[in-house]
Amino acid sequence: NSALLNYDYDSANNYFQSSNIASFNKSDLTKKLLVFVNSFSIDDASLIAGEIIKNDEAHEQAWLVYLVNAKLKGLKNPFNEFKELKDNEKMHLINTIFYKDTKLIEDNIIISNYIYDALSIINLNESNKDIYYDYLLFYISLSVQLNESFNEAYFSLGRIYQSLKKYKKAEIFYNRIDQNHDLFLESRINIAKNKKYIKNIKDAESDFLLLLKNYPENYVLLFSLADFYRLNKEYKKAIKSYSKILSKSKIENQERWLILYMRGICYERLNNWKLAEEDFMKSLDINPDAPQVLNYLAYGWLERNIFLDKSLEMLKIANKKDPDSHYILDSLAWVHYKKNNLEVASKLMEEVVDRAPDEAVSLDHLGDIYLAMGRKREALYMWKQAIDLASPEDNILDEVKTKLKKYNAG
């Protein structure tokens, strides 16, 4: 069960291989079916499917596995067995996949496509993530059993495992995509990106640079490399990559404003506010209502105690455009604090803390607001929480400790 919850089907497979089938109930057999399919043990999966069908003749997934294995082995008898259930309304999906006008489809690739396409019509409950991902993988894994050159399906498997943070597993499926296929480059970019999460930073950079040798003018690749550098705090390299993209005359405005914004962030992180401000302003010239850019620029002005009125107007627009962002709401509260609208500031910042109770910077801000309101005890409490939750990237630890020492005397 632990392996299943962790989407580690290979480990679960090893356990099930050593177990006695007689000791499993119906629920266990269903788990076993999922495990064997999702670890590509189709022969074992077919045996389990047969056991399930003995107890539940209308079990859709079991019949799907049973008949896929029959197609792979060229067996006719399983389809003869299925004829007795063919008119059962519960078997509609199976009929749709394997039959056309009551006639069995002979081409395995067509059946493979139908299984893959079935994901758009079957009712998978996304609210239950465990079942949702199990069965997404189940159907896609069956589809590639029948078509080992199904690039789109391999890409989907890679994307799912990537979303589950199973990066090495994702790489296995990305590597199966043909180099002449349209998804090849995106799969290689994803492999390189994912190496960051398994601490292979140098390998990831090498992968990106090797791809650039083969695709030197590819915009998506250049942007991915720039983002890779930015996320790894290689801001100078990121700026160089973003600048290379911006030098291309074919870049559309809908992309240019975002690149300017990203490059501006890099300049700001390098403490070059002048160039950062220029990029943010250029970005807003193209996309005046971009909430994240309005927020970043306005907050930069707040930190420098300049353009408070203009910042307030910008943050009102940003908050209206993206009311769910607690970062923008924090900035809006902070500009009210800077303008000495303390009651408004406290209510807004309290809402931020309710939304994101682990946000150390917001806790620090709320402490400052409370202190300005004469609520010293509450301010100290917020600052103590901020220290407990702050990470080095927040850059607030020394300042908060100084405030605690100053105002907690006695």
N, C-alpha and C positions, 0 to 999 in steps of 0.2 A: 504493500500500500504506500509506503514511503517513496519507493521508486516511481510508482505511478503518479503520485502527487508532484513529483519532480520531473515528470515527463521523461524518465530514464527507462525507456522500454527495453533496452538491451539488458540491463540488470534484472528487470522483472522477468524477462525471457529466460535468463539463466536460472532463476528461482523456479519458474514453472516447469522447466525441462526436467528438473530433479524431483518433481512432485508427482503424486499418484492421482490420476484423473478421477478415480472413484471417490476421493475425499472432497471433491468440489461440488458445491451446490450451484443452482442456476446462475446466481449473481456472480459467483467466482468464475464460472465458465464464460460469462460475457466479458469479464475483465481479461480472461485469458485470450479470448478471441481478439480483443483490441490490441493486446500486447503483441501477439504473434503477427498480426497484420502490420502494426506500426514498427515492428522490428524486421519486417520483410521475411518472416518465416511462413510462407504461404502454405506449405504442405502441412505443418502443424496446425495452422489456423483452420484449414479445411477439415481436419479430423475433429477439432473442437466444434466447428460449425455443424458437423454431422451429429454430434452428441446433443447440441442445443436443439436441433430440429426434431430429434426423437421426442423431446419433452414439450416443444413449442413449435408446431409445424408452420406457423405463420410468422416466425422470427425473421424480419426483413434483412437485417445485417448478416445473419447466419447464412441465409440463402444467397445473398450477394457473394459472400466469400466462397461458398460451396460451388457456385456456378462459375465464378472467375477461375477457380482452380481447375474446373472441368474444361473450360476453354483453353487453358494453358496446357493441359495434358491431352486434349483432343478426346475427352470422354463424352459419350452420348447418354449414358445411363442417368446421371444426375438431372439432365433435362427431361428425361422420361419421368423421373420421380416428380419433377416440378409440374408436369402437365396437370396433375390432379388438383393443384392449387392455382393454376394459371388464371382462373376466373374470379379468384378471391379478391375483393376490393383492397385488402391489405397488401396485396402483391402488385399494386399499380406501378410502383417505382421499378420493381424488378422487370415487369413487362416492358416498361418504357426503355430500359437499358438494353435488354437482350433481344427484344422482338420488334419487328416492323411489319405491321399488317398481319399479325399472328404468325409470321415466319421468323425463325431464328436467324439473327444476324451472324454471318460467318466471319466478317472482318473484325479482328481483335482491336484494331486501332479505333474503329468506329465505336465499339463498346467502351473502350478506354475513354474516349471523348465524352460519351454519354454519362459515365460515372463521374467524371470531373465536372461536367455541367450540372449534374444533379445537385451539387452544393448550392445552386441558386434557387432550387425549388423545395428542398427538404427543410423541415422545421428544426433547426438547431437552436437551442436556447442559450444565447450569448450571456445571459445573466448568470448562468452556471458555467464559469470559465473552464473548470476542469473537464466537464463533459463536452463543452463546445470545442475545445482544442483537440481532445481525444478523437472526436468524430471528424473534425476537419482533416486531421492527419490520416485517419482511417480511410476515408473515401479517396483522398489524393494518392495515398500509398497503393491502394488497389488499382487506381488508374495507371500508375507507372509499371505495375506488374505486367499489364497487357501491352504496354508500349514503352519500351526501355529508352526510346528517343524523344520522350515527351518533355521538351524543354520547359514549357510553361508550367507544367506540374512540378518539375524539380525546383523551379524558381519559387513557386508557391510554398513548397516544403521548406526551402531555405528561409523565406520571409517569416514563416510561422515560427520556426525554431529560433530565428533571430529575435522575434518579439518575445519569445519565452526566455531570452538570454542564454540560449544553448548555442553559443557561437561556433564551437568546433563542429557540432552536428550540422549547423547551418552551412558551414563551409563545405562539408561533404557533398551536400546537394547542389550548392552553387557550382562546385567543380565538375558536376555532371553535365552542365550546359554547354552545348556545342559552340566553339569559338566563332562560327559563322552566323550564329543566331543573334537576333536583335537584342536579346536579354543578356548576352555574354558580358558586355562592358559593365552594365549595371550590377551584374552578379560579382564581377571582379572588384568593383568599387565597394560593394557591401562587405566582401571578404576583408579588404584593406581597412575599412572603417571598424569592423568588429574586432580586429586585432588590438585596437586601443583598449577594449574592455577585458581582454585577457593578458594585458600588460606587455604586449609585443609591439611597443611603440616604434622601435627602429624597423622592425619587419614591415609594419604598416606603411611607414614612410617610403621604404624601399619599393613596396608594391605600387604605391601611387606614382612614384617617379618612373618606374618601369612602364606603367600604363601610359604615362605622358609621352614617353618616347614613341609609342605606337599610335597614340591619339593626341598629338600636340595641340590641336586646335579645338578639342572637345570641351564645350562650355561646362557641361555637367561635371566632368572630371576635374577641371580647374577649380570649380566652385567647391567640390567635395574636398579637394586637397586644402584649399584655403580654410574651410570650416574645420578640417582636421587639425591644422596648425593652431587655429584660434582656440579650439576646445582643449588643446594640449598646452596652451599658454605660450606658444611659439609666435608671439604677436608680430615680430618683425617679418618672419617668413610668411605669415598670414597676410600682412599688408602687401607684400610683394606679389602674392598670388592674386589677391583682390584687385590690385592695381593693373595686373596683366589683363584681367577680364575687362576692366573698365576701359582699357585702351582699345578694345575692339569696337569698331563703329557699329557692328550689327547687333549689339546688346540692346534689347527693347527696354523702354522706360519701366515697365512692370518688373523687370529684373534689376535694372540699374539702381533704383531707389533702395532696394534691399542690400545690394552689394555695398553701396555707399554707407548704409547704416552699419553693416558688419565691419567695414573698415574703420568707421568712426569709433566703434567699440574698442578695436585694437589700439587705435591712437590714444583713447582715453585710458586704457589699461597701462599704456607706456607713459602716462602723465603728460601727454602732449595734447592739452585741452584745445589749443588753438586749431590744430588740424582736425581734431575730433569734432569740434563745433562746426567747422566748415563743411565736413561731410554730412553731419546731421542736417544742416541747413539746406544743402544741395538735395538731400534725400527728400526733405519736406517740400522743396520746390516742385518735385515730381509728384509726390504723393502727400498732399498737405494734411490729410487726416489719419495718417498711419499712427495708431495709438502707441506702439512700442517706441517709435522714434520721438514722438511728442513727449513721452514720459522720460526717455533717456536724456534728451536735451534739457527739458525743464528741470529735472533733478540735478543735472550738472550745474545749472544756474543757481538752484537753491543752495547747493553746497558752497557756492561762491558768493551767496547773498546778493545776487544781482537779478534784475528783471523779474521781480517777484510778481508784479501784476500780470505781466505777460505769461509767466509760468502758470499762474492760477487759471488763466483762460485756456491755455493749452491743455492743462491737466483735466479741466472740466470736459473738454472735447474728447480727450483720450478715455476718460472714465465712461462717457456716454457710448463711445465706440466699443469699448471692451469692459463692461461692468463687472465681469467675473474675475478680472485680474486683481489680485490682492497687492501686487507690486505697484500698480497705478494708483490704487486706493491709498496705499502708504504714502506715495508722493503727494497726493491731494491733501491728505491729513497734514503732511509735513509743511506744505506751503501755507496752510492756515496757521500752523504753529509759528512759522517765520513771520507771518503778518499779525501775530498776537491774537488770532481768533481761537482762543484756547478751548472754549467749550465745543466748538465745531471740530477742532483738531482732535480732542480727546474721544469724541463719539466715533469719528471716522477711524481713528487708530485702534480703538477697542474692537471695532468691527473687523479690522485687519487681523488682529490677534485671535479673534474668534474663528476666522476662516483658516488662518495658518498659525496655529499655536506654537509651532517649532521655529518660527522665523525670528532669529536672534536680533537682526537689525531692527525689526518692527518693535520688539520688546524694549530694546534700547531707546527707540524713539518715544514710545509710550512713557517710559520712565522720565525722559526729559520733559515731556508735556506735563506729566503729573507734578514734577518739581516746580515748573513754572506756575502751576495752579496752587502751589502751597501744600500739595499732598505728598509730603516727603516720604512717609512710611511706604506708601504704594509705589513710589518711584524706586526706592531701594529694593523692594520685592521684584519689580520688573527687571532691574539691572542684574540682580542675582540670577534670575532665570536666563537672562541673555548670556551671561558668562557660562552657565551650564550647557547652553545649546550652541554657542558660537563655534564656528570653524575658522581656521586660519584665513580662509578666503574672505571672510566677512570684514576683516581688518578693523575690528572694534574692541578687541580684548583689552589692550593697554588703556584705551580711553575710558572704557567702562570701569575697569579696576581703579583708575584714578578718581573717577566720580564716586565710587563706593567708599574709597578711603577718605575722600574729602567730606562727604555728607553723612557718613556713618560714624563719625567721631563721637565717642561717648554713648 
